[in-house]
């Protein structure tokens, strides 16, 4: 049950609902992958409205990375240029991880779309197609959802994944039409019939002009069913483009409710507040299916910042990795990309390879006895990796958070609260964290105040504390 009582009215700081470090971190954790210390200081000074607009506008305006040299290559060109195909695919996500650590908001939304408008790399095994797919997500992720769906319908990664390139007038294939309605726009058994799927599949014919592995997929008149189709009670010679118009014209309110419900699950709470989702859907329709106004209103709302919505989502494996590196500003150490990418895959989220067409299930599905220990192993590995790369990184971070305190009670509590959304449930839990930080240093050094963050052992001690935090159930929450 979602016990939140507020709606999409604008959040205004008050004595009961202050704009403080906790709410800043909540905004950054949900809209992106967490706030760095400098982000928090800036946000506290700017206030909520300016902060929300700044991070969203920056994500929308930021240019994509320059295309790699192989951006338009087919298979033969990869072979001729002696460029490994699979390594090129992996490099896409290495770069994506770097951007997620450096920025975060656009990448968090990109991950949502990769799990909604799902494709799976192994169905085409072409980095060129995967690049085009990711660029399409960047182009439309904040934009016009109707155009987004229209363009996704004909992008090669989707044409191969759901058999669109095989769908022609002589041999209709219903796969994409079914998922277009069931998963991408309307939701299962919501406003369409089997006959609508059959007729829509005929409208989606024509993208059959494929001649080489990893080459372009072009329109081919010979494959198109150039006869009338009847979809949602309307009859016409619909093609892939006009079908999308009919879909949004006839079922727009259902689409808005379905998409806004998924955005709410992703950014706010798995327990849906139906009134808030309905209000989001009204905003979506009123703005002609533009995504940005919906997200801006949601992140600015009193509902979003209610305490009952803080720390109630289970982090995805990608969030476990990226938020740890980004929040600590720890992102610059050797082999973080490769190590991190395969660790995330082992934890259940192999980017580019969602579980199936319905995507990763998320939330509680991320956690079982095996995957939980893999999360612990990951935090262990990354904690030691950062310590081994530089023994000043952790002490400098702790000095920044605590104003160079030499009190282990202050340091441990501050770092725990920085990484754990709702803090710990008992003083005993905090005392345990303090004891972990103190390690084997004799207590008299703490009693006299002689110990400080410049000691040779400080980085090691902070590593132990971060490993301990990584094992806390509360640390798995966002």
N, C-alpha and C positions, 0 to 999 in steps of 0.2 A: 504494500500500500504506500502511495505517495502522500505524505502528510503535509506537504507545502500548501499554504493558503493564499499566497500572493499570485498575481498574474503578470502579464506582459507590460504593465505600467513601468515607467522608467525607474530604475533603482536610484534612490536619493539617500546618501549617507545620513545616518542619524546616530544618536547615542546607543540605540539598541542594535543598529545595523551599521557599524562604522566602516569606513573605507580604510582598512588596515592591511597588514602584511598577509594575514590569512586570506582575505578576499582577493587581494592582488594575485597571490599564488593560485587560488582557485580559478580565476580568470585565465591565467597563463597555462595552467595544467589542462584545462578543458579546451580552450580555443587552440592551444598548441601543445607543446611538450614541456612546459614548465618555464618558470622565470629564473633568470640569473640574478645575482645580487644587485647588479647595476640596473636591471629592469625594474626591480622592486622599488629601489630608491626613486627612479624616474616616475614610476606610476604613482607612488604616494604623493609626490610633489604635484603631478599633473591633475590628479583626480580621475574618477571613473570614466566620465564621458570622453575626455580627451584621450585617455589611455586606450579605451576600446576603439575609438575611431582611428587612432594612430596605428595600432597593430593590424587592424583589418585593412585600412587603406594601403599600408606598406605591403601587405601580402598580395593585394589585388594588383598593385602597380609594379611589383618587382618583375623584372624580365627573367625569362627562363635561361638556363645555362646555354651557352653556345652549342650547336649541334656537333657531335663527334664527326670525324672524317667519314665514317661509314654510314651516315644518316640515310642516304638514299640507295645503298648497295643492295643488290640481290646476292644470292648464294655464290654465283660465279665470281663476282667482284670480291667477296670475302676471300675466296680461295686464291684468286689471282694476286691479291695484295697481302696474302699470308697473314690475315687477321683472324684470330680464333673467334668463332661465332658465339660459343657459350661464354667465354671471357668478356665479350662485348656486352652481352646481356647482364652479366654480373656487375660490370662497371657502371651500368645505368643506376643500379641500386646502391652501389658505393657512393655515387654522387648524390643520390636522393638522401641517403643517410647524412652526408655532410650538410646538405641544405636543411634537413630537419633539425640538426643540432644548432646550426647557425641562425636559423629563422624560426620555422616551426608551424606557423599558422596555416600557410598554404599546404604544407606537407601533411598536416593532420587532416585537412579536408580531402586531400588527394587520397589518403589511406581509406577514408570513408567511401569515396567513389570507386576505388579499386575493389572494395568489398561489396559494392552495390551493383555497379555495371561491370560485372565480373567477366574477366577472361583468364585463361590459364596458359602460361607460356608454352608448356610442352605440347599443346595442340597445334602450334605452328612452328615453334623452335626458331624464331626469327627475331633477332634484336632490332632490326629495322621496324618490324611491326610493333614490337613492344615500345620502342621509342615514340612512334606515332600515337600509340594509345595513351602514353603518359603525357605527351604534349597536348593531346586533345583534352585530357582532364585538367591540365593547367589552364588551357584556353577558356574552358566553359565551367570550371568548378564553381566559380562565384556568379556565373552568368545566367543565361537563358536556358532553362532546363529543356524546353521544347526543342531548341536548336541543338542542345547537347545530345539528346536522344536521337535526333535526326542524323547528326554526324556520326554518332557511335554506331548506328545501324550499318554504315557502309565502311567503317574502318577495318582494315584487313584482319587485325587481331580478333575482332568480334565475328567477322565473316567466316573465319576458320574455326573459331571455338564453337559456334552454334550453327555451323553448316550452311551459312548463308550463301557461300560461293557455290555450293552444290544445288541450291534451290532455284530451279528453272521451270518453265511452263510444262516441260515434258516429264519432270520428276520433282514435284513439289516436296519441300521439306518443312515441317511445321516447327522445328526446334526454336528458331529465333522468335517467331510470332508468339509462341507459347510463353517464353520467358520475358518477352517484351511486355506482355500484359501481367503475368503472374509475379514477376520479380522486379521489373524495372519501372513500372508505372502504376499499376492498380492494386497489386496484392492478390494473393491466392483466392480464387473463386469470388472475385469482387468486381461485378459489373461487366462480365464478358461471358460468352458461351463457347462451346467447342466449335460451333459453326463460325463464330467470329474469328477464331484462331485459323480455321481452314481458309477462310476468305482472305484474311490478312496475309497468310503465307503466300498466296497468289500475288498480292500487291507487292510483296517484298522480293519478287523474282527480278532477275536482270543483272545482278552483280556477279557475273560469271566470267568476266574477261581476265582470266589468270593464265599466264603462259610460262612462268618460271618460278622456281622455289625462291621465296623471299622477294619476288617481284611484285609489282603493283597489281591490284585487283580493280579492273575497270568495268564500266557499264557496257553491257553487250545486248543490243536489241534482240538478238536471236533467242536470248534466254528469258525475255520478259513476257509475261502473260498479258497481252494487250486486249483484254476483254473486261466487261463490267464485273465488279465484286460488290457484295453487300456486307458492310461491317457496321455494327451498332445501329442497324436499321437504315443506314444510308447506302445508296447505290451509286456507283460511278466507276470509271476506269482508273481506279486509284493505283498509284505507284508508291515506292518506298517513302517519298516525301509527302505526298498528299495524304497517305495513310496516317502519318504522324499528326498532320493538321486535324484530321477527323477524330483521332484519338483524344487530343487535347480539347477540341471543341465539344465533343460529346461526353467526355468523362473527366473534365478538368477538375471538378471539385473532389472527385475520388482520388485522382492523382495527387492533388495538393495534400489531402489528408494522409495518404500513404507515405509520401516523401517526408512530410513534416514529422510524422510519427517516428520514422527512422532517424531523422536528424535529432529528435528529442532523445531517443534511446542512446544515441552516440554521444551527445554533448551534455545531457542533463541527468537522466535517471532511467533505469530500466523499468521502474514502476511509472507508468504514464499518467500524467495529469491531463485528462481528456479535454478540459476546458482550455488549457494552454495550447495544446496541439491544434484544437479547432481554431483558436485565434491566430496561430501561426499559419494555418492553411488559408485563412481569409486574407492574410497579408500576402501570401504567395500568389493567390488568384488576383488580388487587386493590383499587384505589380507585374502582371502578365507573365508569371512563372519565372521571375528573376529570383535567384537564390540569395544574393547579397542582402537585400532588405530583410529577409527572414532571419538570417544569421545576425545582422546588426541589431535588430529588435530583440532577439533572444538574448544575446550577450549583454545587452544594456538593461535587461529587465530585473525587476525586484525578485521575480520568481527564480531566476538563474542563481542569484546570490543568497537565497535562503539557506540557512544552516542545514536543513533537512536534505538538501541536494549536494552537500559537500562530502567528499570521501565515500561515495556510495557506488562508484563504478570500479570494477576490477581492471587493472591495467592490462592492456594487450602486451605480448612480448616486445613489440616495437616500442611501446611506451616505457616498459621497464628499462630498456637499453637507452633510448634517446633522452628520456627525462633525467636519468641518472647523470649522463654526460652533460646535458644542457644546464640543468639546475646548478650543478657544481662548477660549471664552466671548465669541465675536465676534458673537453673534446679533442684535444691535440696531443695524442700519443700514438706511437707507431703501431700499425696493423689493427687499429680500432675498427676499421671498416670490415675487413674479412672476418676477423674474429667475431665481431658483433653480428654480422649478417647470418653466419652459420649458427651462432648461438641462438639467435631469434628463431631460426628455422627449427632447431632442436626443441625449442620451447613451444612450437606449434604454429608459428606464423612465418611460413616461407613466402616472402613477398614475391609477387609474380605468379605464385601457385596457391591461390585460395583452395580450400578443401574441395569445393564443388561449385556449381553454378550459383548456389545460394550463398556462397561465401563462408568465411569463418563465423562460427556461431557466437563467439565472444562471451564476455562476462564470465559466468561460472564455468563455462566450457573450457576456459583457459587453465583452470586449476584442477589438477588431480594429484595423487601422491607422487607420480613420476615427474610431472611438469613442475610441481612446486620445488622439488629438490633441484631440478635443472635451473630454476630461477635463482636459487641459492648459489649454485655453482657458478652461474653467470656473474652475479655480484661479486663473489669471491675472486673470480678471474680478473674482472675489470678493476676491482679495488687494488689488487696486487699489481696489475699492469700499470696503473697510474702511479702508484708508489714507486715501482721499479724505474719508471721513466724519469721521475724527478721527485726528490724528497722534500721539495719546497712547495709543491702544489697544494697538498692538504693543509699544511700549517698556514700558508698564505690565505687559503679559503677560510679557515677557522678564525684567523685574525680579522678578516673583513667582516664576518658575521657577528663577532663578539667584541669588536673594538679592542682586539688584542688582549682579551681577558686571560689570566693565568689560573682561573678557578675551574677545575674539571666539572663542577656542578653546572656552571654557566655554559661551558663549551658543549658538554654532552646534551643538555636540555635544548640548547639553541639549535644544534645540528639535527637532533631528532625531530623537533618541531618544524624544521625547515623542509625535511623530506617526507614527513608523515602528515597527511592532510588534516586530521582531526586530533593530532597529538596522541598520547598514550592514556590508557584508561585508569592507571593507578600510579601512585607514588612509588610503589615497589618496582614497577616496570622502569621508571626513570632511574631509580637507584641502581638497578641492574646495569643499565646503559652507562651510568657514571663509573661503576666498578670496572666495566669492560675497558673504558677509556684509561682508567688509572693503571691498568695492566699490573706489572710486577714492580712498579716503582714504589719504594718504601713510602709509607704514608707521611712521614715527617717532612718530606720534600713538598708535599701539598699543604701540610699544616702551616709551614713557615712561609709559603708563597714563593719558595725558591724555584719550583718547577714552572716552566713556561713553554710556549709554543716554539721557542727557538732551540729547544733541546734536540739532541741528535735522535732521540727516540720518538719525537712528536709525530712524525709522519707514520711510523709504524703503529703507534697507539691509535691514531685517527683511522688508519686502515682497519684495525680491529673493530673500531666503533662502526664504521660504515658496513662492514661485513655483518655485524650484529643487527644493524638496522635493516639490512637486506633480508634477514630471516624473520622479521616481525610480520605478522599477518596484516597489521595496519599499513605497512609499507607497500603492500600489493594493491592498495586502493588509490583512486584518483579523485 
